[in-house]
Amino acid sequence: MYYELHGAGGTPLLLLHGGLFDIEQQFGALIPDLSAGRRVIATDFQGHGRTNDVDRPLNSRDLASDVVGLLAYLDVGEVDVFGYSVGGAVALHLAVNRPELVRKLIVSSVSFRSDGDRGGKAEAVGAMTVDMIAGTPMEQRYLAVSPHPDREHLQGLLDKLGRYDAGFSGWSDDEIRGIAAPTLITVGDCDMVKLEHAVQFLRLRGGDVNGDFEGVPASQLAVFPGTTHFFGLARTGLVREVVTTFLDSPTSSGQQAG
């Protein structure tokens, strides 16, 4: 399992990339600022980047188990977690099932149930082929760094992503309400995730209130303008400001954690 360490100090920040991406593609432009004054731990998931594939499906439960193993190997306890898309699903799994590990949670471009996705997402992902991504940065990066840099293994990864979390119905409202960590939800205004679902997510985390009278909740929502799912973190300056402000802000007694 390939991982990188950057920076030092503060609560470590764990970065979890999306499907078909890796550390460099997803977070490369952000790591210099994110690691200024804090330790950053970044990893390539199973079958992605420099991490080899294994004979098992891709799902949030197993990827979360890999991450827990990595943190134990590094002798790291509590972390802040920043997950995008598939990485966001893994981050949610950690926050629900291993709350003692997660101080703050950032989930980007991910729904907590499939009814939060726009129509056609599952069908489009399930039908992806190597020919459809030929010449893209995702294909080029895979062929450049993968332990098995060939189209056959890349198609195998696409097939697994097409069945990602098969059989998992998502999280209940009560499970989302019960997350202990203050949560930052980010979504593109042209994302695969419905905007109304992101607002529902925020409400379950204690947000969407009149903060002038009730105080500003610890959980927040950011909608990035002109942003699709695959380019959900491309507005680097905006993402950096939103994420670092959230990570650096204290959770005071006047704020609601969820």
C-alpha positions as CSV (number, residue, x, y, z in Angstrom):
1,M,0.0,0.0,0.0
2,Y,1.7,3.2,-1.2
3,Y,1.6,6.2,1.0
4,E,3.3,9.6,1.4
5,L,4.1,11.8,4.4
6,H,4.3,15.6,4.1
7,G,4.8,18.3,6.6
8,A,4.8,18.1,10.4
9,G,2.8,19.3,13.4
10,G,-0.8,19.5,14.5
11,T,-3.4,16.9,14.0
12,P,-2.4,14.7,11.0
13,L,-4.6,15.2,7.9
14,L,-5.4,12.0,6.0
15,L,-6.1,12.4,2.3
16,L,-8.3,9.9,0.4
17,H,-8.6,10.2,-3.3
18,G,-11.4,9.3,-5.7
19,G,-11.8,6.5,-8.1
20,L,-9.4,6.4,-11.1
21,F,-7.3,9.1,-9.4
22,D,-4.3,8.9,-7.1
23,I,-2.5,11.1,-4.6
24,E,-0.9,13.3,-7.2
25,Q,-3.9,13.8,-9.5
26,Q,-6.3,14.5,-6.7
27,F,-4.3,16.4,-4.1
28,G,-0.9,17.3,-5.7
29,A,-1.8,21.0,-6.1
30,L,-3.2,21.2,-2.6
31,I,-0.5,19.3,-0.6
32,P,2.0,22.1,-0.3
33,D,-0.6,24.4,1.4
34,L,-2.3,21.6,3.4
35,S,1.0,20.4,4.8
36,A,2.1,23.9,5.9
37,G,2.1,23.5,9.7
38,R,0.5,20.0,9.8
39,R,1.5,16.5,9.0
40,V,-0.3,15.1,5.9
41,I,-0.7,11.4,5.2
42,A,-1.8,10.5,1.7
43,T,-2.3,7.0,0.3
44,D,-3.2,5.3,-3.0
45,F,-6.1,3.0,-2.7
46,Q,-6.2,-0.7,-3.9
47,G,-5.5,-0.8,-7.6
48,H,-4.8,2.9,-7.9
49,G,-1.6,4.8,-8.4
50,R,1.3,2.9,-7.0
51,T,-0.7,0.4,-4.9
52,N,-1.2,-3.0,-6.3
53,D,-4.6,-4.6,-6.9
54,V,-5.7,-7.7,-4.9
55,D,-8.3,-10.4,-5.5
56,R,-11.3,-8.7,-3.8
57,P,-14.0,-6.2,-4.9
58,L,-13.7,-2.5,-4.3
59,N,-15.8,-1.3,-1.4
60,S,-15.7,1.3,1.4
61,R,-15.5,-1.3,4.1
62,D,-12.3,-2.9,2.8
63,L,-10.7,0.3,1.8
64,A,-11.4,1.7,5.3
65,S,-9.8,-1.4,6.8
66,D,-6.7,-0.7,4.7
67,V,-6.6,2.9,6.0
68,V,-7.0,1.8,9.6
69,G,-4.1,-0.6,9.1
70,L,-2.0,2.1,7.6
71,L,-2.7,4.4,10.6
72,A,-1.8,1.6,13.0
73,Y,1.4,0.9,11.0
74,L,2.4,4.6,11.3
75,D,1.4,4.7,15.0
76,V,-1.1,7.5,14.4
77,G,-4.3,7.8,16.4
78,E,-6.7,10.6,15.8
79,V,-6.7,12.3,12.4
80,D,-8.6,14.8,10.3
81,V,-9.9,13.1,7.2
82,F,-10.4,14.7,3.7
83,G,-12.0,12.3,1.2
84,Y,-13.2,12.9,-2.3
85,S,-15.8,10.8,-4.1
86,V,-14.8,7.1,-3.4
87,G,-12.4,8.6,-0.8
88,G,-15.4,10.5,0.7
89,A,-17.3,7.2,1.0
90,V,-14.3,5.7,2.8
91,A,-14.1,8.7,5.1
92,L,-17.8,8.4,6.0
93,H,-17.2,4.7,6.8
94,L,-14.4,5.7,9.2
95,A,-16.5,8.4,10.8
96,V,-19.5,6.1,11.4
97,N,-17.6,3.0,12.5
98,R,-14.3,4.3,13.9
99,P,-15.3,7.6,15.4
100,E,-12.3,7.6,17.8
101,L,-10.0,8.0,14.8
102,V,-11.7,11.1,13.2
103,R,-11.4,14.5,14.8
104,K,-12.8,16.5,11.8
105,L,-14.3,15.1,8.6
106,I,-14.3,16.6,5.1
107,V,-16.4,14.7,2.5
108,S,-16.3,16.0,-1.1
109,S,-18.6,15.0,-4.0
110,V,-20.1,12.0,-2.3
111,S,-23.7,11.1,-1.3
112,F,-24.5,9.1,1.9
113,R,-27.2,7.2,0.0
114,S,-27.6,6.4,-3.7
115,D,-30.8,8.4,-3.9
116,G,-28.6,11.5,-3.5
117,D,-26.9,10.9,-6.9
118,R,-28.2,12.3,-10.2
119,G,-29.7,9.9,-12.6
120,G,-27.4,7.9,-14.8
121,K,-24.4,7.9,-12.6
122,A,-24.4,4.1,-11.8
123,E,-25.1,3.2,-15.4
124,A,-22.3,5.5,-16.7
125,V,-19.7,4.2,-14.2
126,G,-20.7,0.6,-14.8
127,A,-20.2,1.0,-18.6
128,M,-16.8,2.6,-18.5
129,T,-14.1,1.0,-20.8
130,V,-10.4,1.7,-21.4
131,D,-11.3,3.1,-24.8
132,M,-13.6,5.7,-23.2
133,I,-10.8,7.1,-21.2
134,A,-8.0,6.7,-23.8
135,G,-5.7,9.7,-23.8
136,T,-7.0,11.1,-20.6
137,P,-4.8,12.1,-17.7
138,M,-6.3,9.2,-15.7
139,E,-5.1,6.7,-18.3
140,Q,-1.7,8.3,-18.7
141,R,-1.1,8.3,-15.0
142,Y,-2.2,4.7,-14.6
143,L,0.1,3.5,-17.3
144,A,3.0,5.6,-15.9
145,V,2.9,4.5,-12.2
146,S,0.8,1.3,-11.8
147,P,2.6,-1.9,-10.8
148,H,0.7,-3.4,-13.8
149,P,0.7,-0.7,-16.4
150,D,-1.4,-2.3,-19.1
151,R,-4.9,-1.9,-20.5
152,E,-6.1,-5.3,-19.2
153,H,-5.5,-4.4,-15.6
154,L,-6.9,-0.9,-16.1
155,Q,-10.1,-2.4,-17.5
156,G,-10.2,-4.7,-14.4
157,L,-10.0,-1.6,-12.2
158,L,-12.8,0.1,-14.2
159,D,-15.0,-3.0,-13.8
160,K,-14.4,-3.0,-10.0
161,L,-15.3,0.7,-9.8
162,G,-18.5,-0.1,-11.8
163,R,-19.5,-2.4,-9.0
164,Y,-18.2,-0.3,-6.1
165,D,-20.0,-0.9,-2.8
166,A,-22.4,-3.4,-4.5
167,G,-25.1,-4.4,-2.1
168,F,-24.6,-1.5,0.3
169,S,-27.7,0.7,0.6
170,G,-26.0,3.6,2.2
171,W,-26.2,5.2,5.6
172,S,-29.4,6.0,7.6
173,D,-30.3,9.5,8.7
174,D,-29.6,8.5,12.3
175,E,-26.2,7.2,11.4
176,I,-25.3,10.5,9.7
177,R,-26.7,12.4,12.7
178,G,-24.6,10.3,15.0
179,I,-21.2,11.2,13.5
180,A,-19.2,12.8,16.2
181,A,-16.8,14.7,14.0
182,P,-17.6,18.3,12.8
183,T,-18.2,17.8,9.1
184,L,-17.4,19.9,6.0
185,I,-19.4,18.9,3.0
186,T,-18.2,20.1,-0.4
187,V,-20.0,19.6,-3.7
188,G,-19.8,21.1,-7.2
189,D,-22.8,22.9,-8.5
190,C,-22.7,20.6,-11.6
191,D,-21.7,17.5,-9.6
192,M,-23.1,13.9,-9.7
193,V,-24.4,14.6,-6.2
194,K,-27.7,16.5,-6.1
195,L,-27.6,19.9,-4.4
196,E,-30.7,19.1,-2.4
197,H,-29.0,16.0,-1.1
198,A,-26.0,18.0,0.1
199,V,-28.4,20.3,1.9
200,Q,-30.1,17.3,3.5
201,F,-26.6,16.1,4.5
202,L,-25.9,19.5,6.1
203,R,-29.2,19.4,8.0
204,L,-28.5,16.0,9.4
205,R,-25.1,17.3,10.7
206,G,-26.8,20.2,12.5
207,G,-26.5,22.9,9.8
208,D,-29.0,25.1,7.9
209,V,-29.9,27.2,10.9
210,N,-30.1,31.0,11.5
211,G,-26.5,31.3,12.8
212,D,-27.0,34.9,13.9
213,F,-29.4,33.7,16.6
214,E,-28.4,30.1,17.2
215,G,-24.6,30.3,16.6
216,V,-22.7,28.9,13.6
217,P,-22.7,25.1,13.5
218,A,-19.5,23.2,13.5
219,S,-20.6,21.3,10.4
220,Q,-20.7,23.3,7.1
221,L,-21.5,23.1,3.4
222,A,-19.5,24.6,0.5
223,V,-20.8,24.6,-3.1
224,F,-18.0,25.3,-5.7
225,P,-19.4,27.2,-8.7
226,G,-18.9,26.0,-12.2
227,T,-17.6,22.6,-10.9
228,T,-18.3,19.1,-12.1
229,H,-17.7,15.8,-10.3
230,F,-14.4,14.9,-12.0
231,F,-13.1,18.4,-11.4
232,G,-14.5,18.8,-7.9
233,L,-11.1,19.9,-6.4
234,A,-9.8,21.8,-9.5
235,R,-10.6,25.3,-8.0
236,T,-7.4,25.0,-6.0
237,G,-7.4,28.4,-4.4
238,L,-11.1,28.2,-3.4
239,V,-10.7,24.6,-2.1
240,R,-7.6,25.5,-0.1
241,E,-9.2,28.4,1.6
242,V,-12.4,26.5,2.5
243,V,-10.6,23.4,3.7
244,T,-7.8,25.1,5.7
245,T,-10.2,27.5,7.4
246,F,-12.4,24.6,8.5
247,L,-9.4,22.5,9.7
248,D,-7.9,25.4,11.6
249,S,-11.1,26.7,13.3
250,P,-11.8,25.6,16.9
251,T,-15.0,23.9,17.8
252,S,-16.2,26.1,20.6
253,S,-19.0,25.3,23.1
254,G,-21.3,27.7,21.1
255,Q,-21.1,25.6,18.0
256,Q,-23.0,22.5,17.2
257,A,-21.1,19.4,16.1
258,G,-24.2,17.7,14.6
